[in-house]
Amino acid sequence: MSISSTIKSIQNIMRKDAGIDGDAQRLGQLSWLLFLKIFDTLEEDIEEELGDTYVSPIPTELLWRNWAKGEKPITGDLLLEFINNELFPSLKKLPVNKAVNPRSYVVKQAFEDAYNYMKNGTLLRQLIDKIDNINFGTSDERHLFGDMYEQILKDLQAAGNAGEFYTPRAVTRFMVEQVNPQLGEKLIDPACGTGGFLTCSINHIKPQCKDGKDFAVLQQQINGVEKKQLPHLLCVTNLMLHGIEVPSNIRHGNTLEKNLREWKSDQKFDVIITNPPFGGTEEDGIEHNFPAATRTRETADLFLQLIIHVLKDNGRAAIVLPDGSLFGEGVITKIKAKLLAECNLHTIVRLPNGVFNPYTGIKTNILFFTKGQPTKEVWFYEHPYPAGVKNYNKTKPMKFEEFETEMSWWGNEADGFASRVETEQAWKVSIDDIIARNYNLDIKNPHVGEVISHDPQELLQDYAKQQADIQALRDQLKGILSAALAPTAVTPVKSGEAK
């Protein structure tokens, strides 16, 4: 049976179970089972290499091979009782000393908020048998499973209604190629989702590895943090499939919870590549981890501050941001001023509408910058639709080949991008002009005439901006009128004094 038909039959089994409600729970159920299967496969590889000296971080009776398979594996109510009352409680209570036992740490983090949704032990047994028939031990099967895993991640994208939009593979690869992470450079995605940027970076760095020592360096240089349990579990599993046997540097948590003052010099990074959530707000109190002058609850703006702060001198970053961060005023103006003063924001690639369709129509941009020198000029590159394409959609997404023109134009940062020339898609703006615009980076292509947009999402964004400007003027007028109409203070006259 092919991988795709296996997944289809797996989904059909889960749809029959009364305990599972919707795609998110199906993905959650499938994810922890896949994690345990893949983890056990890697454990067998290590045991074969190290022999009897190796001790698994998971108790013997809880290893996949000892309960999920065999001639007469448990099923029905006994299986449910084992999973709910033994397997999950034990894995959630594993030792958490990352330095002493990183594999144990990985398992505990993966199961911290995981849950068994299935209520029918017979259906659960059928599901486990299907998963056990997938052989992760061969490179060909792992490659096929990688394709299947991509489909799982695409299914998860349907949940992108609160800023969690998963980055198209073409955009991910382009960002990694241009930042060009090197072996040994400490790299992080502080909002790593299911690990797209991390796995792409691993694939980019792997050809630089010549021996086992190099692969050990690669294992340690990849870092990530993900706030939500399901994407975190998917990310850890994804990295194991890409050769990171112990992804203990992928933390389940919120990067923004740490006060900026608490980041030590040895905790900073050479490379940051990310697409942080945008359009959402953080919970109360998170903003207090940032300087008073630039406090906000807008997630994307907080991540931009964080990246500027935790990037090493000469460190390189690429970040996806919505148009709102480019033209926004108030706190974001101060953040952009800090970015341009502390970093060389050398390139902004303006992406067309629909890159994130069908999950959002918000227009986005990729900002590339290097920390350590102030910005003198910003190059803009407007990415066009390919010939014959008017918009992207689920069946016709953006392709990596579309970036070939940008990549051939790009040049070299070492010589200040001396080879770059202005084209119909590319233009540059001096820092003086940007400051004169009050750090508004929403700069239109000067080579293209005014284009009237009929895109509903863009029209709504423009309308919202106009309404915000009108309200700001109203508030300003109200303040002026209130001050003008306020009664003049009169000094009270004491008894017996002349009036």
VOTORMAR-307660 format. One record per atom (N, C-alpha, C): x, y, z. Coordinates in pm, whole numbers, plus 50000, padded with zeros to 5 digits. Layout:
REM VOTORMAR-307660
XYZ;...
END
This chain:
REM VOTORMAR-307660
500854988050000;500005000050000;500885012550000;500525022549919;501315034649911;501135043150036;502085052550056;502005061350172;500715069350169;500345074750052;499155083250043;497895075450077;497805063050029;496615055050060;496605050850207;497815049050263;497905046050407;497345057550489;497735069750452;497235081350525;495725082850510;495225080050390;493785081050368;493045071050455;493555058850464;492895048750548;493015052350696;494145058650734;494315063250872;493255073650907;493045083150816;492035093550840;490645087650850;490365077550767;489045071150770;488795064150903;489845057850957;489715051251088;489375061551195;490095072751197;489885082751301;488525089451289;488005090651166;486685096851148;485575088551213;485805075651230;484795066851290;484745068051443;485795073851502;485885074251649;485125086351703;484255083851803;483425094451859;484215104551939;485435101051978;486225110152062;486955120951985;487035119451853;487795128951771;486825138251699;487035151151718;486155161151659;486965170951576;487015168851444;487675178551356;489105175051322;489645182751224;490995180151171;492075182251275;491915192451360;492975195351458;493185183551553;492095177351598;492235165951689;492765153651616;492375151851489;492925140751411;494435142251396;494865154551367;496295157051352;497025155051484;496415159651593;497015157851725;497175143251760;496135135151733;496185120851760;497265114051677;497295117151548;498275111151458;499695115151494;499865127351540;501205132751564;501935125551676;501255123051790;501985116751899;502275101951869;501395095651792;501655081851752;502865081051656;502905090151559;504035090551466;505335093551539;505255102651636;506445106151713;507025093751782;506165086051850;506635074351923;507195063751828;506555061951713;507035052251614;508425056251562;508565068951525;509845073651469;510925073751577;510565078151697;511535078351807;512065064351834;511175054351830;511595040651857;512505035351746;512225039351622;513105035351511;514515040751530;514605053451572;515915059451598;516595052851718;515795049151820;516345042251937;516985028951895;516325021651805;516865008851760;518195010751687;518295021751609;519555024751540;520685027251641;520375034851747;521385038051849;521785025451926;520795017151960;521095004752033;521984995451951;521724995051821;522544986551734;523984991451729;524145004751737;525485010551730;526225009251863;525515011551976;526175011852107;526094998752183;525164989952145;525044977052213;524384978052349;524774969252438;524144968152569;524414980152660;525374988452623;525704999852710;524635010752704;523785010452601;522805021152584;521545018452668;521095028952735;519855028252814;518875038352757;517715033652715;516715042452654;516105051752760;515785064252722;515135073352816;513695069352846;513115061152760;511745056352781;511815042552845;511075040352954;511055026953016;510725016152913;511355004452928;511264993852828;509834990652789;508954989652889;507574985552861;506784996252784;507335008552778;506645019452710;507175021952569;508235014652529;508745015952394;507725010752294;507605017452182;506625013752079;506674998752047;507874993452032;508014979451989;507444969652090;507304974052217;506884964752323;505404965652359;504684975152300;503234975452327;502404977552200;502994983452097;502224986651977;502244975351875;503124965651893;503254954951794;503424941651865;503634931251790;503774917951848;502724908451794;502814895951836;501864885951786;500464888351841;500354891851968;499044894352027;499084907552105;499144918852033;499184931852101;497844934852167;497904942752272;496664946052344;495764954752257;494464953552281;493494961252204;492294964552294;491304971352237;490074974352309;490304982652434;489554979352539;489614986852664;490974985852731;491624974252717;492964972652776;493964982452714;493854984452584;494744993752514;494485008052561;493205011752570;492875025252617;493365027552760;493195017452844;493625018552984;495145020252991;495865012552909;497325013552909;497775027552865;497205032652756;497625045552702;497255056952795;496025056752846;495555067952928;496125067753070;496335055753125;496725054853266;498185051253290;498885046553186;500295042953203;501205050853109;500925049852978;501825055952880;501925071052897;500795077952889;500835092552897;501335097753031;500815092953145;501325098053273;502825095853290;503335084353244;504765081353261;505615090453174;505215092653048;506005101152959;505975115753003;504875120053061;504775133853109;505635136153234;506015125253303;506795126453426;508265122653408;508725121353285;510125117653262;511055128353320;512285124653358;513265134553407;513485145453302;513685157853348;513745169153255;515125175653248;516145169053299;517485174953294;518025173853151;517955185053080;518335185152938;519805181752920;520665186453009;522105184152995;522455169553018;521785163053115;522095149253151;521465139453053;520205141753018;519495132352931;518635140052832;519225145152724;518465153252630;517335145652560;517505132652540;516445124952473;515205124052561;515405122552689;514285122552783;513575136052782;514365146752775;513825160352770;512945162152647;513395156952533;512635158052408;511285151152421;511275139052476;510025131552490;509065138552584;509565143152698;508685149752796;508065162452736;508885170352667;508355182652605;507295179252500;507545168652423;506605164852318;505255160752375;505255154752494;504005149752552;503435158952659;504075170152679;503655179252786;502165182552779;501675186052659;500265189452642;499575180452540;500175168852510;499555159552415;498385152352483;497495146752400;496285140752455;495815129552365;495335118552424;494715107852346;493225110852333;492795114052211;491395117752190;490495105752163;491065094552121;490245083252078;489625075952197;488365071852179;487615065152285;487335050452254;487565046552130;487315032752088;488645025452076;488895016252167;490175009152169;490415000352048;489324995151988;489474986751868;489924995151748;489315007051733;489725016051625;491145021051647;491495023651774;492855028051805;493865017251767;493535004551792;494414993651753;494594993351601;493494995351527;493584995651380;494515006951335;494395018451400;495235029951365;496705027051392;496995021251507;498375017951544;498975007951444;498174998051404;498664988051308;499014994551174;498185003851130;498465010951005;499785018551012;499985025651124;501215033451141;502425024251151;502245012751217;503365003551235;503804997351103;502904997151005;503254991550874;504145000850792;504275013550835;505175022950766;506575020550818;507485017650728;508865014650766;509715027250756;510035033150872;510855045250873;512345042150873;512685029450869;514085025650883;514915026950757;514275028450640;515035029750516;514935044050464;515975048350394;516015062150345;514895064750245;514575054750160;513505056650062;512165058650131;511895050450232;510635051750304;510565065050379;511695069350434;511705082250504;511425093550408;511945092350286;511705102750186;510215103050150;509625091250130;508185090550101;507375096050217;507825092650338;507105097850455;507235112950464;508385118250421;508545132750419;507485139350333;507185133250217;506125138550131;504765137850201;504545126650271;503295125050345;503195135450456;504325137750520;504355147350630;504025161450581;504485164750459;504145177650401;502625179050388;501955168050353;500495168650341;499855170750477;500415164350579;499915166450715;500035181250753;501165187250721;501385201350755;500445210350676;500175206850550;499225214750472;497835214050533;497465202250583;496165200950649;496085210050770;497205211250840;497235219650959;497055234350925;497425238350804;497325252350765;495905257550772;494945248550759;493545252750762;493195259450895;494025257450997;493775263651127;494345277751136;494895282951027;495575295951031;494625307551036;493935309151149;492965320051160;493315329951269;494485328651328;494875338051434;496335341851418;496765343051293;498135347051268;499085335551241;498645322951264;499555311651246;499525306751102;500095314451012;500095310750871;501425304150838;501345292150785;502545284650760;503155288650626;504455290850625;505125297150513;505235287550394;504845292050275;504995283550156;506435279450136;506645267250087;507985261650074;508885270349987;508315276449881;509125284849791;509715296749865;508895303249950;509355314850027;510405310550129;510135299450196;511075294150296;512445291650234;512465284950121;513745281550057;514465294050009;513735303649952;514355315949905;515025323450021;514325324550134;514885331650249;516155324750299;516115311450309;517285304150357;518455305550260;518175304450130;519245305650030;519925319250039;519145329950057;519735343350057;520475346350187;519985341350299;520695343350426;521935334450432;521845322650370;523005313750352;523655309650485;522925302750573;523525298350699;524665288450677;525695289550760;526895281350746;527035271750864;527755260950841;528005251150946;528635257951067;528065255751184;528595261351308;527945274451349;527215280951259;526535293351297;525285290051377;525165296451491;524015294051579;522775300251516;521775291851490;520585296051414;519325293551495;518355302751483;517085300751552;515925305751467;514805298951480;513505304251440;512715305751569;512495318051616;511845320151747;510355317751747;509765315151630;508355311451620;508275300451515;508825288751547;509205279051444;508065270851388;506865271451447;505755263851391;506115249251376;505895243751257;506185229651232;507605227151183;508425237651180;509855235851153;510285237751008;509495244550928;509835246250786;511165253050763;511415264250833;512695271350815;513855263150870;513605255850978;514685248051039;515085236250950;514105228950898;514435217550812;515065222250681;514605233650629;515205239050507;516665243250533;516915249050650;518285252850687;519175240550704;518625229950762;519375217450777;519795212150641;518835211950547;519145207250411;520195216050343;520175229050374;521135238350316;522545236050371;522625232650500;523925231350568;524525217350549;523695207150535;524175193250528;525315191050429;525265196750308;526385194450214;527725199550265;527705208350367;528955213550424;529565203550524;528795193350564;529255183750663;530095172850596;531305170550647;532215160850588;532345148150672;532055149150802;532205137350888;531235138351006;531355128551097;530465128051212;530565140251303;531785145751314;531945157651398;531155169451343;531165170851211;530405181651148;528905179751172;528435167351161;527015164851185;526635167551330;527575165051422;527325168151563;527185183251583;528015190851510;527905205551515;526555210051462;526125204151349;524825207551290;523695204751388;523775193451458;522745189851556;522565200851661;523685206751702;523645216351812;523335230651768;523555233951641;523405247851601;521975251751568;521075241751553;519685244251515;518835246251641;518165257851650;517335261151765;515955265851719;514955263351802;513615268051771;512745268651895;511735277051890;510755278051999;509375278651935;508435270951988;507065271251938;506095271352056;505155280452050;504235282852161;503175271852173;502665267052060;501535257952063;501995243352056;501255234752128;501685220852147;501745212952016;500695213551935;500665205251815;501755208951715;501925221751678;503045224951589;504395221251647;504545222651780;505815218951843;506105204151825;505105195751849;505275181251834;505585177751690;504885184251596;505135181951454;506545186351416;507005197451474;508345202551446;509425192851493;509285187951615;510275178551671;510355165951584;509185160851546;509145148951461;509765151851324;509465163551271;510005167851143;511535168251145;512095173651253;513555174451264;514185160651278;513535151451349;514065137951360;514115131351222;513095134051140;513085128551004;514185134650917;514645146750954;515695153450877;517085151550938;517225141651024;518555137951072;518955143851205;518105152051267;518415157251401;517885147051501;518725137751542;518285126451623;517785130751760;518385141351815;517975146151948;517645161051938;516455164551895;516105178751877;515765185552011;516735185152102;516495190552236;516565205752239;517005212052127;517035226652122;515755232552065;514725224252050;513405229052006;512515229652130;512285241652176;511595243552304;510105246252285;509305240552373;507865243352374;507625255052470;507345266652413;507135278552496;506965290852409;506945302352474;506775315152404;508075323152418;508755325452307;510025332752310;509855346552371;508675352452356;508445366152403;508295367152554;508185355652623;508005355852768;509275359752843;510405359152776;511675362252841;511985377152825;512295383652937;512615397852933;513885400152851;513865410552769;515025413252683;516315414652764;516215419952884;517415422052967;518035408753011;517275397853004;517745384953052;518515377052946;518525382052822;519265375152717;520755378252732;521545367852762;522975369652780;523685369052645;524915373852642;525655374552515;525845360752452;526025350352535;526235336952479;524935330352436;523805337352456;522515332052413;522015338652284;522885346552221;522475353452098;522845345251974;522405349651857;522415341051739;523095347651619;523705338951537;524335343451413;523315345151302;522275336751303;521285336651196;519895335051256;518965343551210;517555342451249;516715343051122;515915332751101;515015332150985;513635328351037;512625336651010;511335334151074;510185340951003;509015335751027;507755341950985;506875342251109;507035352551194;506285352751319;504795354851294;503955350851389;502515353251374;502255368251359;501345371951270;500985386151258;499475387451254;499015399251293;497585401551301;497005397451434;497845391951523;497365387751654;497965396151765;497485394451886;498005401752002;498405391952110;499405395852188;499875387652299;499025389952423;499085380252515;498325381752639;498895392952726;498095397752818;498505408652907;499805405152978;500695414752986;501935413253062;503145410452976;502975404252858;504105401152771;504845413852731;504075424752710;504695437152663;505675442952764;505555439152892;506445444452996;507845438452989;508035428552902;509375423152880;510195431652784;509595442752738;510225451352639;510325465552694;511235473952638;511395487552687;510075495352684;509895504252781;508635511652795;508275519252668;509275524652599;509005532952481;508485524852362;508745511652362;508335503652247;507435492052288;506655494052392;505745483452436;504505483052348;504135470952312;502945468652230;502515454352254;501285450952214;500835437152225;500715430752087;501105438151982;501105432751846;502265422851832;501925410351806;502915399551808;504085401951712;503785405351587;504855407051488;505815418051528;505295429051584;506155440251623;507055436551741;506535428251832;507365423551944;508475414351893;508155405651799;509175396651745;510265404351671;509885415051601;510915423151533;511875429151635;511345434251746;512215439551853;513135428551907;512545416951933;513315405751988;514465401951896;514195401051767;515215396951671;516355406851667;516035419851665;517095430051666;517985428051789;517365425051902;518095424152029;518955411652038;518455399951992;519185387352014;520085383651897;520125392051795;521035389651684;522445394351723;523445386051698;524825390051724;525265400951627;526315408351663;526925417451566;527385409451445;527085414651328;527335407951199;526405396251175;525455394251266;524455383751245;523465387751137;522895377651069;522005380150955;520605375250987;519615382550937;518215378850965;517355380750842;516315372450833;515255374150733;513935371750805;512995380650788;511725379850859;510585383850767;509475376550773;508275379950698;507415389350783;507025400750726;506185410250796;505055414950705;503885418050762;502785423150681;502995437850644;502255442650547;502335456750507;502115466150625;501245462050717;500935470650831;502145474450913;503115465450923;504335468650997;505195478650921;505055479050789;505855488350708;505315502550718;503975504150707;503435517750709;502925521950846;502875512750943;502315515951074;503045527251144;502305534151231;502875545351307;502735542751456;503295551551536;503265549851680;504465541651726;504205531151804;505275522951859;506115516551749;505465511851642;506205505151536;507175514751467;506865527851466;507795537751410;509105537651488;509005537051620;510205536651705;510995523651683;510265512651663;510945499751640;511695500151507;511055505951403;511715507051273;512935516251280;512825527051358;513965536051375;515135528551440;514825520151538;515855512051605;516475502151507;515635495751426;516115486351327;517105492951231;516745504751180;517595511551082;518855517451144;518805520451274;519985525951342;520985515051379;520495503151415;521375492551464;521715481951359;520945481651250;521125471251149;521145477451009;521755470250919;521715474150778;520555466650712;519425473450702;518255467750634;518505469450484;519175459750426;519655461750289;518625458450182;517625449750216;516695445450112;515305442750170;514295447650100;512905443950129;512305438250001;511915425650005;511245419349891;509745420349915;509065427249827;507625429349837;506915418049763;506215409749838;505535398249779;504155402449727;503685396049622;502365399449568;501235393749652;500015397749621;498855392149690;498775377049668;498225370249766;497885356249748;498955346249782;500145350749823;501215341249855;500775331449964;499985336450059;499535327950169;498105322950149;497565324550027;496235319150000;496225303950017;495105298150063;493825304650090;493645308950234;494745309650309;494625311750453;494575326450491;495165335050410;495055349450431;495425356650303;494775368050281;495095376250165;495955388150201;496425388650326;497245399850371;498545400450290;498885412550242;500125414150168;501315413550263;502375407150216;503525404950304;504825409150235;505865410250317;507185414450273;508235406150345;509395404650282;510525398050348;511605408550371;511965410550498;513015420150533;514315412450559;515385416550491;516715410650509;517625421250571;518245418150685;519145427850746;520285421150821;521345429150841;522545424750912;522805434551025;523075429251143;523265437951260;524715443151267;524855455651317;526195460851342;526505473951274;525835476751162;526055489251090;524695495651060;524575508851071;523295515251040;522975514450891;521705515550861;521255515150722;521565528350652;522115527350532;522365539250451;521355540350337;520965528750285;519945528450181;519275514750184;518025514450141;517265501950137;516905498949992;517245486949950;516815482349818;515455475449831;514535478949741;513235472449734;513185464049606;512585452349618;512385443949500;510935439149502;510195443049400;508785439149390;508685426149311;508315415549382;508225402549317;506965401949231;507115399949099;505935399749011;505305385849004;504045385548963;503455372648929;504135367248803;504265354048792;504785348548667;503785350848553;504255349748430;503395352148314;502165343148317;501015349448297;499765341848292;499125339348426;499775343648535;499225341548670;498705354748725;497475354748776;496885366748835;496795365848986;496885353649038;496855351749184;497285337349213;497715334949336;498065321449379;496865315349450;496815302149451;495775295349527;496305281949577;495445274249639;495865261849703;496425251749602;495845251549483;496285241849382;497425247349296;497585260649293;498665266849216;499435276649304;500265271349396;501015280049487;502235286149418;502875295349488;504125301049438;505195290249426;506045291349321;507115281749299;508475288249322;509435280349369;510765285549400;511435291549276;511165285749159;511805290449035;511475305049006;510385309949062;510005323949041;511035333649098;511835329049195;512805337749261;514145338349187;514255331349075;515555330949005;516035344848963;515075353548922;515455367048881;516025374948998;515355374149114;515865380749234;517255375649271;517415362549263;518665356549307;519835360249215;519575361449086;520645365548995;520955380549009;519975388349052;520155402749074;520815405649209;520735396649303;521015399049444;522385405149471;523455399249417;524795404349444;525355399349575;526365406849626;527115402449743;527155413449848;526785409949971;526785419850078;528195424550111;529195415950087;530585419450120;531055431950046;530565434249923;530955446249849;529825456649846;528905455249943;527815464949952;526815463749839;526695451649784;525765448949672;526055458249555;527335459649524;527765468949419;527205465449282;526875452849260;526405448649128;524925451649104;524215455649209;522775457849194;522485469949105;521465468449022;521025479448936;519515480948949;519025492948925;517595495248927;516965489248803;515825482748820;515065476748710;513605480548729;512755474748647;511325477248664;510805471848796;511535461848850;511125456048979;511965460949096;513125466849071;514045470249180;514335485149185;514355490749306;514695504749326;515255506549466;515985517549489;516565519849621;516125533249676;516095534049810;515665546149880;516685549249988;517115561649997;518135565550095;517535566450234;518385565250334;517925566250473;517345580050501;517885590450438;517345604050459;515895604950412;515605598750298;514235598850248;513305590850339;513825579950392;513005571850482;512695579350611;513685586150666;513475594050787;512465605150760;512585611550642;511655622150605;510225616950595;510085604050566;508755597750558;508295592650694;509005596550801;508705591850936;508775576550944;509795570950878;510105556650880;509005548050818;508215554050731;507235546250656;507965538750544;507985525550554;508695517150457;507775511550350;506535515750351;505575511250250;505755519750124;506865517550056;507255526049943;506915518949812;506075525249732;505605519249608;506695519449501;506555510449406;507485509449295;507385521949207;508465529949198;508395542349119;508345539848969;508635527648927;508655524448784;507295519948731;506345518848821;505015514248782;504005525048815;503095527848722;502055537848745;501115533448854;500255542448896;499285539549001;498365528248957;498325517849037;497475506249006;496295505949101;495105505549045;493895505049126;493625490449162;493625487749291;493415474049336;491935471349355;491515459349314;490135455049337;490105443149433;491245440549497;491315429449591;490565433149719;489545425249759;488725428749877;489555430550004;490525421750026;491335422550148;492145435450151;492715439150036;493515451350029;492625463750046;491435463449986;490505474650000;490085476250146;489845465150214;489465465750355;490605471350440;491855467350407;493005472650480;493125487750461;492945492250335;493015506550308;491915514050381;490715508050382;489585514350451;489865515450601;490415504650659;490715504750802;491755515450835;492765516950748;493785527150770;493195541150762;492315543450663;491665556550650;490815559650772;490075549450821;489235551550939;490085554751062;491235547851073;492125550451186;492675564751179;493035569351058;493525583051041;492445593251076;491215590551032;490085599551062;489845600251211;489885588551278;489645588351422;490745595751497;491975594651449;493075601951513;492875617051501;492405621651384;492115635951367;490965640351456;489935631951467;488815635051556;489275636651701;490115627151743;490615627751881;491435640451903;492235643951802;493055656051813;492185668651821;491155669351736;490235680751738;489475681351870;489065669651919;488335669152045;489185674652159;490475671152158;491375676152261;491545691252254;491675696552130;491835711052112;490585718552157;489405713352116;488135719752153;487905719052303;488225707652363;488035706252508;488875716452584;490115718252538;491005727852603;490495742152584;489965744952463;489495758652434;488215762052509;487345752152528;486035754752591;486035752652741;487165748052795;487225745952940;487055759153014;486225759553122;485995772053197;487285777153260;487465790453254;488645796653314;488555795553465;489615791253525;489625789653671;489455803153738;488545804353838;488285816853911;488745815054054;489535824754101;490025823954239;488895827454334;488575818854427;487455821954521;487775834254607;486725842154635;486885854554715;486515851554859;487425854954951;487175852655092;486245863155149;485505859355254;484555868555319;485275880755370;484715892555340;485275905155386;486225911555289;486625903955181;487525909755083;486745917454978;487375927054916;486715934854812;486475925954692;485345928154625;485015920554507;485395928654385;
END
